[in-house]
Amino acid sequence: ISVFNAIKAVTLGAAYNMHEEHRLGTLKVGKKADYVILKENPFTIDPMKIKDIKILGTVFEGKSFPLNKLN
């Protein structure tokens, strides 16, 4: 499976399976946008190294959580 299809499966695919694609799964005005900020781009690195990407922060329900505040 490609990196694109894997990410799509856990975002838009998951929203579709829950019948929530109208409000979840993609970044679009009016939709809920919880996401992570990654140190590296999963589309440009070796797919075997995706599991090692560091998370710099998270945005959840409109609130930003830098990684150093989570530790």
C-alpha positions as protocol buffer text, in pm:
chain_id: "A"
residue {
  index: 1
  type: ILE
  ca { x: 0 y: 0 z: 0 }
}
residue {
  index: 2
  type: SER
  ca { x: 132 y: 347 z: -81 }
}
residue {
  index: 3
  type: VAL
  ca { x: 194 y: 609 z: 187 }
}
residue {
  index: 4
  type: PHE
  ca { x: -85 y: 819 z: 33 }
}
residue {
  index: 5
  type: ASN
  ca { x: -336 y: 534 z: 51 }
}
residue {
  index: 6
  type: ALA
  ca { x: -232 y: 442 z: 406 }
}
residue {
  index: 7
  type: ILE
  ca { x: -287 y: 799 z: 529 }
}
residue {
  index: 8
  type: LYS
  ca { x: -612 y: 823 z: 336 }
}
residue {
  index: 9
  type: ALA
  ca { x: -732 y: 499 z: 497 }
}
residue {
  index: 10
  type: VAL
  ca { x: -682 y: 628 z: 851 }
}
residue {
  index: 11
  type: THR
  ca { x: -829 y: 973 z: 778 }
}
residue {
  index: 12
  type: LEU
  ca { x: -1098 y: 990 z: 511 }
}
residue {
  index: 13
  type: GLY
  ca { x: -1150 y: 613 z: 512 }
}
residue {
  index: 14
  type: ALA
  ca { x: -1210 y: 605 z: 886 }
}
residue {
  index: 15
  type: ALA
  ca { x: -1449 y: 901 z: 866 }
}
residue {
  index: 16
  type: TYR
  ca { x: -1638 y: 731 z: 583 }
}
residue {
  index: 17
  type: ASN
  ca { x: -1669 y: 406 z: 780 }
}
residue {
  index: 18
  type: MET
  ca { x: -1820 y: 602 z: 1072 }
}
residue {
  index: 19
  type: HIS
  ca { x: -2054 y: 792 z: 833 }
}
residue {
  index: 20
  type: GLU
  ca { x: -1884 y: 1116 z: 946 }
}
residue {
  index: 21
  type: GLU
  ca { x: -1712 y: 1217 z: 621 }
}
residue {
  index: 22
  type: HIS
  ca { x: -1927 y: 1533 z: 611 }
}
residue {
  index: 23
  type: ARG
  ca { x: -1741 y: 1662 z: 921 }
}
residue {
  index: 24
  type: LEU
  ca { x: -1419 y: 1455 z: 952 }
}
residue {
  index: 25
  type: GLY
  ca { x: -1143 y: 1302 z: 742 }
}
residue {
  index: 26
  type: THR
  ca { x: -1015 y: 1591 z: 530 }
}
residue {
  index: 27
  type: LEU
  ca { x: -895 y: 1946 z: 588 }
}
residue {
  index: 28
  type: LYS
  ca { x: -1178 y: 2165 z: 465 }
}
residue {
  index: 29
  type: VAL
  ca { x: -1356 y: 2475 z: 594 }
}
residue {
  index: 30
  type: GLY
  ca { x: -1629 y: 2370 z: 834 }
}
residue {
  index: 31
  type: LYS
  ca { x: -1481 y: 2031 z: 919 }
}
residue {
  index: 32
  type: LYS
  ca { x: -1321 y: 1931 z: 1247 }
}
residue {
  index: 33
  type: ALA
  ca { x: -942 y: 1942 z: 1207 }
}
residue {
  index: 34
  type: ASP
  ca { x: -744 y: 1748 z: 1467 }
}
residue {
  index: 35
  type: TYR
  ca { x: -393 y: 1681 z: 1340 }
}
residue {
  index: 36
  type: VAL
  ca { x: -28 y: 1627 z: 1430 }
}
residue {
  index: 37
  type: ILE
  ca { x: 275 y: 1832 z: 1330 }
}
residue {
  index: 38
  type: LEU
  ca { x: 554 y: 1600 z: 1217 }
}
residue {
  index: 39
  type: LYS
  ca { x: 928 y: 1665 z: 1203 }
}
residue {
  index: 40
  type: GLU
  ca { x: 955 y: 1495 z: 862 }
}
residue {
  index: 41
  type: ASN
  ca { x: 730 y: 1454 z: 561 }
}
residue {
  index: 42
  type: PRO
  ca { x: 602 y: 1094 z: 543 }
}
residue {
  index: 43
  type: PHE
  ca { x: 565 y: 1130 z: 164 }
}
residue {
  index: 44
  type: THR
  ca { x: 935 y: 1205 z: 105 }
}
residue {
  index: 45
  type: ILE
  ca { x: 1122 y: 971 z: 341 }
}
residue {
  index: 46
  type: ASP
  ca { x: 1183 y: 597 z: 320 }
}
residue {
  index: 47
  type: PRO
  ca { x: 847 y: 436 z: 405 }
}
residue {
  index: 48
  type: MET
  ca { x: 1024 y: 200 z: 648 }
}
residue {
  index: 49
  type: LYS
  ca { x: 1126 y: 506 z: 855 }
}
residue {
  index: 50
  type: ILE
  ca { x: 777 y: 656 z: 892 }
}
residue {
  index: 51
  type: LYS
  ca { x: 740 y: 486 z: 1230 }
}
residue {
  index: 52
  type: ASP
  ca { x: 1043 y: 686 z: 1352 }
}
residue {
  index: 53
  type: ILE
  ca { x: 910 y: 1032 z: 1262 }
}
residue {
  index: 54
  type: LYS
  ca { x: 906 y: 1259 z: 1566 }
}
residue {
  index: 55
  type: ILE
  ca { x: 581 y: 1435 z: 1654 }
}
residue {
  index: 56
  type: LEU
  ca { x: 643 y: 1805 z: 1721 }
}
residue {
  index: 57
  type: GLY
  ca { x: 293 y: 1887 z: 1835 }
}
residue {
  index: 58
  type: THR
  ca { x: -77 y: 1816 z: 1813 }
}
residue {
  index: 59
  type: VAL
  ca { x: -383 y: 2029 z: 1744 }
}
residue {
  index: 60
  type: PHE
  ca { x: -692 y: 1884 z: 1908 }
}
residue {
  index: 61
  type: GLU
  ca { x: -1032 y: 2053 z: 1926 }
}
residue {
  index: 62
  type: GLY
  ca { x: -874 y: 2385 z: 1832 }
}
residue {
  index: 63
  type: LYS
  ca { x: -609 y: 2372 z: 2104 }
}
residue {
  index: 64
  type: SER
  ca { x: -239 y: 2341 z: 2028 }
}
residue {
  index: 65
  type: PHE
  ca { x: -27 y: 2099 z: 2230 }
}
residue {
  index: 66
  type: PRO
  ca { x: 346 y: 2125 z: 2164 }
}
residue {
  index: 67
  type: LEU
  ca { x: 526 y: 1800 z: 2238 }
}
residue {
  index: 68
  type: ASN
  ca { x: 731 y: 1954 z: 2520 }
}
residue {
  index: 69
  type: LYS
  ca { x: 408 y: 2031 z: 2709 }
}
residue {
  index: 70
  type: LEU
  ca { x: 296 y: 1668 z: 2682 }
}
residue {
  index: 71
  type: ASN
  ca { x: 607 y: 1525 z: 2851 }
}
